C-alpha cells in the first residue's frame, strides 16, 4: 500500500470544490466524505450497502450512497471521472483508490513524491 497527496478540484451536479486528495493504491474504491459530497453533488442510494475493511483490523465502514464526480488536476484541463463511495467518517475529504488510478493510468512516483498522469486532452472512445 502506498499513499501520496495532491490538490484536485472535484465537480458534481451542485458545484465544485478544491480538496486535498489522498491517492491510495491500497484502497480498492475511491471514497468521499459525506459532508463534502453533499456540498457538490446529489447522493445516489446504492442498491445494496457496501462494507469496506479499514487499516484498523476488524473495523469496517459502510457505504449506503455513491456520487459520480469529475476531478481535475491544477495543471491540466483534462477531466477524470469516476464513482465515489460516500462514507460518513473518512480521515480525508477524498480518497482516489486503485480502480480509479488504473482506469485513468494515474501512477504514483514515490522517489519524487509525485502523482503522474497524462496531461493532454484525450479522445474518449466507445
C-alpha positions as CSV (number, residue, x, y, z in Angstrom):
1,X,0.0,0.0,0.0
2,X,1.3,3.4,-0.9
3,X,0.0,7.0,-0.4
4,X,0.5,10.4,-1.9
5,X,-1.5,13.6,-1.6
6,X,-2.3,16.2,-4.3
7,X,-4.8,19.1,-4.6
8,X,-7.6,18.5,-7.1
9,X,-10.9,20.2,-8.0
10,X,-13.9,18.0,-7.7
11,X,-17.1,18.8,-9.6
12,X,-20.6,17.4,-9.2
13,X,-24.1,18.4,-10.1
14,X,-24.3,21.1,-7.5
15,X,-20.9,22.7,-7.8
16,X,-17.2,22.3,-7.3
17,X,-14.7,22.4,-4.5
18,X,-10.9,22.3,-4.2
19,X,-9.8,19.5,-1.9
20,X,-6.6,17.7,-0.9
21,X,-7.0,14.2,-2.3
22,X,-5.2,11.1,-0.9
23,X,-4.1,8.8,-3.7
24,X,-4.1,5.4,-2.1
25,X,-3.0,2.3,-4.1
26,X,-4.2,0.1,-1.2
27,X,-7.8,1.4,-1.4
28,X,-10.0,-0.6,-3.8
29,X,-12.6,2.1,-4.4
30,X,-12.5,5.8,-4.4
31,X,-14.3,7.4,-1.5
32,X,-15.5,10.9,-0.4
33,X,-16.6,12.2,3.0
34,X,-20.4,12.6,3.1
35,X,-20.3,16.3,4.2
36,X,-18.1,17.1,1.1
37,X,-20.3,15.0,-1.3
38,X,-23.5,16.8,-0.1
39,X,-21.9,20.2,-0.9
40,X,-21.2,19.4,-4.6
41,X,-23.5,16.5,-5.7
42,X,-26.7,14.6,-5.3
43,X,-26.2,11.3,-3.3
44,X,-27.5,8.2,-5.0
45,X,-28.7,5.3,-2.9
46,X,-26.8,2.0,-3.5
47,X,-28.9,-1.0,-4.3
48,X,-27.1,-2.8,-1.5
49,X,-24.8,-1.3,1.1
50,X,-21.1,-2.0,0.7
51,X,-18.7,-2.7,3.7
52,X,-15.0,-1.8,3.5
53,X,-12.3,-3.1,5.8
54,X,-10.1,-0.3,7.3
55,X,-6.4,-0.4,8.3
56,X,-7.6,-1.0,11.8
57,X,-8.0,-4.8,11.9
58,X,-11.6,-5.9,12.4
59,X,-13.0,-2.4,11.7
60,X,-15.4,-1.8,8.8
61,X,-17.1,1.2,7.3
62,X,-20.3,1.1,5.4
63,X,-21.3,3.0,2.3
64,X,-25.0,3.4,1.6
65,X,-24.6,6.1,-1.2
66,X,-22.4,6.9,-4.2
67,X,-21.8,10.0,-6.2
68,X,-20.5,10.4,-9.7
69,X,-17.9,13.1,-9.9
70,X,-15.3,14.7,-12.2
71,X,-11.9,15.7,-10.9
72,X,-9.2,17.9,-12.3
73,X,-5.6,18.5,-11.5
74,X,-4.4,22.1,-11.4
75,X,-2.0,21.9,-14.3
76,X,-4.4,20.5,-17.0
77,X,-8.0,20.9,-18.3
78,X,-8.2,17.1,-18.7
79,X,-11.3,15.7,-16.9
80,X,-11.1,12.5,-14.9
81,X,-14.4,10.8,-13.8
82,X,-15.5,8.0,-11.6
83,X,-17.9,7.0,-8.9
84,X,-17.0,7.7,-5.3
85,X,-18.4,5.7,-2.3
86,X,-19.9,8.1,0.3
87,X,-18.7,7.5,3.8
88,X,-19.9,9.2,7.0
89,X,-16.5,9.2,8.6
90,X,-13.4,9.5,6.5
91,X,-10.0,10.8,7.5
92,X,-9.6,12.7,4.2
93,X,-12.1,14.7,2.1
94,X,-11.4,12.5,-0.9
95,X,-9.5,9.2,-1.5
96,X,-8.6,8.2,-5.0
97,X,-8.4,4.4,-5.0
98,X,-6.7,1.8,-7.2
99,X,-9.6,1.2,-9.5
100,X,-9.8,4.9,-10.5
101,X,-6.0,5.1,-10.8
102,X,-5.9,2.1,-13.1
103,X,-8.9,3.3,-15.2
104,X,-7.1,6.7,-15.9
105,X,-3.5,5.4,-15.9
106,X,-2.6,7.5,-12.8
107,X,0.7,6.4,-11.3
108,X,2.4,7.2,-8.1
109,X,6.2,8.0,-8.1
110,X,7.5,7.7,-4.6
111,X,11.0,8.8,-5.4
112,X,9.8,12.2,-6.5
113,X,6.6,12.1,-4.4
114,X,4.5,12.9,-7.5
115,X,1.2,11.8,-8.8
116,X,1.7,11.1,-12.6
117,X,-1.0,11.3,-15.3
118,X,-1.4,12.2,-18.9
119,X,-1.9,16.0,-19.0
120,X,-3.1,16.1,-22.6
121,X,-6.7,16.1,-23.6
122,X,-7.7,12.7,-24.9
123,X,-10.3,11.3,-27.2
124,X,-12.9,9.3,-25.4
125,X,-13.7,6.0,-27.2
126,X,-16.7,3.8,-27.1
